[in-house]
């Protein structure tokens, strides 16, 4: 098997590359930096520039499956330019992949794309499954919905479409967990708002294993990539503080204060999505880190 990966050097992509190599799966990857191109039999780099609608079409040679991960970070302040970058980095890259497959002979049978649980509406009471039809009215909800619609277009090319709705990724290599950890470690951690908002988290190892499980079993459709046991912001913050032996002495941080500091992107800290992992579990997937204590024992 040979896979083509976009976003191969990111937090998730780097771990998927590692798991592919451990399972003797050959890799092609796309990069916007020619200096990052490596060319070995089982790990080949190819240049693309989605803004210029340019791609090395040799990237699809002998490829069976595309793993599509690329996307600008949502963790930078949402200026007008950054919001456009968040949207364009997902839609332009997807459109370029589609155009490449539509215009060139290939043997690709499946595309597995990253997505996000941000598509689900903000709620402290709902328990979301993949069957949910209502879309979050926020900027992120609209981005994820547009991204998923763009991925669905590949069905017209007789390609299986799989979408992985990713929760809050816990990894010591970067991402949301490191940002949660940092203030608590230095004694300035605090619960956000009431702390009752749900955080559907997932350990990086389990997340990348879900991608591997999907391609190895040729699973089609939408799958939530969250641990089976979601927790609230309050529970997670207190558990991290306990593992670090660092007391939480500051009062809860009110929503309006973070809105002043972060602008529109403050919703990342306050929106609540409790999300089910049952569908992926029912396919035989086993979570190595299925509860918060196990994950924190590994990460701290």
N, C-alpha and C positions, 0 to 999 in steps of 0.2 A: 504493500500500500504506500502511496505517496500523497501527502497533503500539501495544500498551498495555504499559508498562514499570513493574514494581515495583522499588524500590531504584534509581531513576534517578539519585539524587544521590550514590550510593556510588562507590567507586573504579572498579569495573567498569561500573556503570550510566552514569556520567558519560562514559566513553569510548565506550560503545555509542550514547548519545545523539548524540555528535559524529559517529560513523560513519554513523548513520541520516540525520542532516542533510546530510552530504556526498553521500549517495546519494538525496536527495530522498524519503526515507521519512518520512511524517508520524507524529507521536508524541503519544500520550496517556500521562500518567503519574499514578501514585497517590502521595499524600503524606499523612502524619499531621499536617502543619502547614499550617493554612489560609493562613498568611502566605507560604508557598512556592508558592502557586497562581498560575500565569501562564496567560493565555488569548490565544493567537494562533492563526491557522488551522492551522499545522503543529506547534504545540507547546502542548498543552492540559493543565493540571493539574486533578486531581480529588481531593477529600478522602475519606479512609477512616480508620476506627478499628477495626482487627481485634479488639482486646480487647473492644470494645462490639458487635461483629458489625455494624458500620455501614459503608456504602459508597455513594458517589454512582453509581447504576447508569448514568448517562449516560457513564461512562468507557468502556463497551464499544461505544458508538455508532460505526458505520462501521469498527470494528477487525477486522483480519484475523488477527493473530497476537499472542499474549501472550508477553512475555519476563519471566520471573519470577526476580528476583534477591534479593529482600529477605530479610534474616536477621540476627539479632543477632551481634555479633562474638564469635569464639571466642578472641580474644586478650586478654580480660579474665579475671582470676582466677576460677576456677570455683567460686564459692560456690554454695550450694543455689539461691539466687535467680537467679544468672546462668545456671546450667545449665537452669533452667526457662525463662528468657527465650530461650536459644538454641533450645530445642525449640519453645516456643510461637510464636516469631516466624516459624518455618517452617511449622508445621502449621496454626496459626490463619489465617494469611494465605492458605494454599493452600485450606483449607476454605471460606473466605469467597469466594474467586474461583470455586470450584466451585459453590457455592450461587447466586452471582450469575448464572452462565451457565445453570444448570439452571432458574432461575426467570424468566429474561428472554430475549426474542427476541434473537438475535445472529447474526453471520456469521463467527464465529471458527472457523478451520480447524485451528489448531495452537497448542500451548503449548510454549515452549522454556524449561526450568527449569535454574537452576544446581543443581549437586550437588557432590560432593567426592570426591577419591581416598581420603579417610579411611575410606571404606567397605571398602577392601581390607585384609586382615590384615597385621599387622606381619611383615615377612620380609626378610632380607638376600639371599635366593637366588631367590625367585619373581619372575617377570616377568609382570605382570598385564595381561590384556586385558579387554575389556568382557564377555567370556563367563564370567568368574569368578563363582561362585555363593556361595562362602564369604564371610561378613561379619565384619569386625573386631568383636571382643567388647568393645572400649572404648566409652566414652560417645559419642565422636564417630561410631564405626561405627554404633551404634544410632540416633543422630540422623539420619544420612544415609540409613540404610535406611528409617526411618519416613517421612522426607521423600519419598523416591522412591516409596514405596508410595502416599502421598497424591497424588502427581502422576499415577501410573498410573490413578487413578480417572477422569481426564478422558477416557479411552478410551471409557467408557460413554456419553459425550455425543457420540460420533463425531468426536472431536477428535484429531488426530495429537499424540503425545507424544514430545518430545525431551528428553533429560537430558544435561547437560554436566558431567562429573566433572572439576572444576577442581583443578589442582595448586598448588604454591607460587608465588604470583604475584610476578613481578619487575617493579617499577615504581618510579621515583624520586618518584612522587606520594604514596606511602604503602604500607601493607601490610607483608608479611613482609620484603621486600628491604631496606627502610629500617631495620628493626630488626636485620637481619644486618649492615648496613653500619656502623651507629652505633658499636658498641664497637671495631670494627677501626679505624675512622677516628681514634678517640681513643687508640689504642695499647693497648686492653684486650681485644682480640678473642681468642677461643680456640676450639679444636675441641671439639665436644660429645661426651663419652664417647670411644668408640673412633674416632668419625668415619666409621665404615664404613656407617652407615645411609644409605640412598638418599633423595635429595630430587628428586622429579619436579617440576621447575620449569617455568614458562612466562612469556614476556615478555607484558606487558599488551596490547601491540598485537596479538600473535598470538591471544591469548585472545578479545579482542573481535572480531577478524576471523573466528574460528571461529563465534561466534554469528551474524554476518552471513552467513557461508557456509551455515550450516544453514537460516536463514530464506529466503535467496535460492534455495536448491536444494531446499527443502521436505524436508529429511532427517529421518527418523524414527528413534527408538531411542536407545541410549546411546552417547555419544562421550567418550573421554578427552580432556581439554584439557591436554596436557602437551607440552613440547618433545620432539623425537625422541630427544634424547640426555640422559637423566637422569645426574646426578652424585651423588657422595657428599658428605656434610657436610664431610668433610676437604678434598676437591677444591675445593668451592665456597668454603670459608673461605680457603684458601690463594690461590685465584685472585683473590678480592676484595682480599686483603691486597697481592698483587702489583700490581694495578691502582692501589691507593692508595699504593704504596711505603711500606707500614706493616708492620714486622716483627711476627710473632706470637711474643711472648716468654713468654706465660703457658702453664702446662701445660694439658693437656686437662681440661675440667671434668667431674667424675664425675656420673653420673646421680643419685645420692642427694643431692648438693648442690643440684641444680636442683629436686629434689622438695621439699626443705625451703623453697626460695625461692618456687617457683611452685605448689606443691601438685599436684593431679591433672593440671593442664594442662601439666605438664612433658613429657608424652608427645608433644606437638607437636614437640619438639626431638629426640626420640630414636627415634620410630617410623620404620620403613623401608618405603617402598613404591616399588618400581621399576615404572613403568607405561608401557605401550606407546601410541604415537601412530599406529600403522599404520592403524587403521580410518578415522580422519578423513583421513589422507593418501591412502588408497585412493579417496576420493571426489573427489580432485582438489585438495584443499587444499594450499597452499604456505606453509611457515613462513618468515617473513622472518628470524627469529632461531632457527635450528635447533641452534645449539651455544652453549655457555656463553660462549666468548670473544667471539662476535658480540654477545651480549646485554650483557655487561659493557662492551664498547667503547662501546655506545650509552648505557648507564645511568651510567657513571662518567666 
